[in-house]
Amino acid sequence: MEKLIVSLDFMEFPPAHTCEGGNISPQITIDGLDSSSLAIMVFNPSKREVLSYCAWLIWDMPAQKTIPSGIPPGKKITDPISALQGINDAGVNGYTGPCPQAGEMHRYLFRVYGLDDFLQIPGGSTKTALLSAMHGHTLQYGETEAVASRPLPQPAPQTRQR
């Protein structure tokens, strides 16, 4: 399998791409593409309640070097790119940004697959359906990661009384 070089514009999520900002999907840059279409799966393996929390499923994107930020939620999108999105573990068809508990740091894996064709599954599909549909069609693979954290709240300064 050929390797893709996947990168983000950050190593730690800026607020705009988290639950405290606008839950805006980040820009993803992909080098070494030699495929017909792309699929991206984003996972948070740090979430304790599940084996690997799925934050985003998107596929049937034409292979291109830059996936723009700000992809809106929905099963089928046409702007800023054409793609289908699946239901993530938050119950959303689209991207859900990091939202760790105060004092925690979570790691997010961006897995990018270069495929030989567009997949024959509808928008709104699950990660299991996407993985099954990709079987036998994956030509390339690459991943990158970023972290998200939320500081503990600071206690209010105490004033001294005289």
C-alpha positions as CSV (number, residue, x, y, z in Angstrom):
1,M,0.0,0.0,0.0
2,E,1.4,3.4,-0.9
3,K,1.9,6.0,1.8
4,L,0.1,9.3,1.9
5,I,1.6,12.2,3.8
6,V,-1.2,13.9,5.8
7,S,-0.8,17.1,7.7
8,L,-2.8,19.7,9.6
9,D,-2.0,23.4,10.2
10,F,-1.6,22.7,13.9
11,M,-0.5,20.2,16.5
12,E,-2.9,21.4,19.2
13,F,-6.5,22.2,18.1
14,P,-7.3,25.9,18.0
15,P,-10.6,26.8,19.6
16,A,-12.4,27.2,16.2
17,H,-12.1,23.5,15.6
18,T,-13.4,22.4,19.1
19,C,-16.7,22.4,20.9
20,E,-15.8,25.7,22.5
21,G,-15.4,27.3,19.1
22,G,-17.5,26.7,16.1
23,N,-16.9,22.9,15.6
24,I,-15.4,23.8,12.3
25,S,-13.7,21.0,10.4
26,P,-10.0,21.7,9.9
27,Q,-8.1,22.0,6.6
28,I,-6.2,18.7,5.8
29,T,-3.3,18.6,3.4
30,I,-2.4,15.4,1.6
31,D,0.7,14.7,-0.4
32,G,1.6,11.7,-2.6
33,L,-1.9,11.2,-4.0
34,D,-2.4,8.7,-6.7
35,S,-6.0,7.7,-6.2
36,S,-9.5,8.4,-7.6
37,S,-11.2,9.3,-4.4
38,L,-10.6,9.9,-0.6
39,A,-12.2,8.8,2.6
40,I,-11.3,10.3,6.0
41,M,-12.0,8.9,9.4
42,V,-11.2,10.9,12.6
43,F,-10.9,9.0,15.9
44,N,-10.3,9.9,19.5
45,P,-8.7,6.9,21.2
46,S,-8.4,8.8,24.5
47,K,-12.1,8.8,25.3
48,R,-12.5,6.3,28.2
49,E,-16.1,5.3,27.6
50,V,-15.5,3.7,24.2
51,L,-12.7,1.8,22.4
52,S,-12.1,4.6,19.9
53,Y,-14.6,7.4,19.6
54,C,-15.4,8.4,16.0
55,A,-15.6,12.1,15.5
56,W,-15.9,12.3,11.6
57,L,-16.6,10.1,8.6
58,I,-16.3,11.6,5.2
59,W,-15.9,9.9,1.8
60,D,-16.4,10.1,-1.9
61,M,-14.3,13.2,-2.2
62,P,-12.4,13.7,-5.4
63,A,-8.7,13.1,-4.7
64,Q,-7.2,16.5,-4.1
65,K,-4.2,17.8,-2.2
66,T,-6.2,20.1,0.2
67,I,-9.4,19.3,1.9
68,P,-10.8,22.8,2.9
69,S,-11.9,23.7,6.4
70,G,-15.5,24.4,7.2
71,I,-17.2,21.4,5.7
72,P,-20.8,21.7,6.9
73,P,-22.7,18.9,8.6
74,G,-25.0,16.8,6.4
75,K,-25.2,13.4,4.7
76,K,-24.4,14.8,1.2
77,I,-22.5,18.0,0.7
78,T,-21.6,19.9,-2.5
79,D,-19.7,23.0,-1.1
80,P,-16.8,23.6,-0.4
81,I,-16.3,20.1,-1.9
82,S,-18.4,17.2,-3.0
83,A,-18.6,14.4,-0.5
84,L,-20.8,12.1,1.6
85,Q,-20.6,12.0,5.4
86,G,-21.5,9.4,7.9
87,I,-23.0,9.4,11.4
88,N,-20.3,9.8,14.0
89,D,-20.4,8.7,17.6
90,A,-22.0,12.0,18.6
91,G,-25.0,11.1,16.3
92,V,-24.0,13.8,13.8
93,N,-23.5,13.4,10.0
94,G,-20.4,15.5,9.9
95,Y,-17.5,16.7,12.0
96,T,-17.7,17.0,15.8
97,G,-14.7,18.9,17.3
98,P,-12.8,17.9,20.4
99,C,-14.4,18.5,23.8
100,P,-12.3,16.9,26.5
101,Q,-13.2,17.4,30.2
102,A,-11.4,20.2,32.0
103,G,-7.9,19.0,33.0
104,E,-7.8,16.3,30.3
105,M,-5.8,16.1,27.0
106,H,-7.1,14.0,24.2
107,R,-5.4,12.8,21.0
108,Y,-7.2,12.7,17.7
109,L,-6.1,10.6,14.7
110,F,-6.9,11.7,11.2
111,R,-6.8,8.7,8.9
112,V,-6.9,9.3,5.2
113,Y,-7.5,6.6,2.6
114,G,-6.9,6.9,-1.1
115,L,-9.4,4.7,-2.9
116,D,-9.6,3.3,-6.5
117,D,-13.2,4.4,-7.0
118,F,-16.1,6.1,-5.3
119,L,-18.0,3.9,-2.8
120,Q,-21.5,2.6,-3.2
121,I,-22.9,3.5,0.2
122,P,-25.2,6.3,1.1
123,G,-24.5,9.3,3.2
124,G,-25.5,8.7,6.8
125,S,-23.7,5.3,6.9
126,T,-21.9,4.1,10.0
127,K,-18.1,3.6,10.4
128,T,-18.7,-0.2,10.1
129,A,-20.4,0.2,6.7
130,L,-17.7,2.6,5.5
131,L,-14.9,0.2,6.6
132,S,-16.7,-2.7,4.8
133,A,-17.2,-0.6,1.6
134,M,-13.5,0.4,1.6
135,H,-12.4,-3.2,1.8
136,G,-10.5,-4.1,-1.4
137,H,-10.6,-0.5,-2.7
138,T,-7.8,1.1,-0.5
139,L,-4.7,2.0,-2.6
140,Q,-3.1,4.5,-0.2
141,Y,-3.1,5.3,3.5
142,G,-1.7,8.0,5.7
143,E,-2.5,9.6,9.1
144,T,-1.6,12.4,11.4
145,E,-2.7,13.5,14.8
146,A,-3.4,16.5,17.0
147,V,-4.2,17.0,20.6
148,A,-6.9,18.9,22.4
149,S,-7.0,20.0,26.0
150,R,-9.1,22.1,28.3
151,P,-7.4,23.7,31.4
152,L,-8.8,23.3,34.8
153,P,-10.8,26.4,35.9
154,Q,-8.7,28.7,38.1
155,P,-10.1,29.7,41.4
156,A,-11.1,33.3,41.8
157,P,-8.4,35.4,43.6
158,Q,-9.3,35.9,47.2
159,T,-9.2,39.3,48.7
160,R,-7.9,39.8,52.1
161,Q,-10.1,41.5,54.6
162,R,-8.8,43.8,57.3
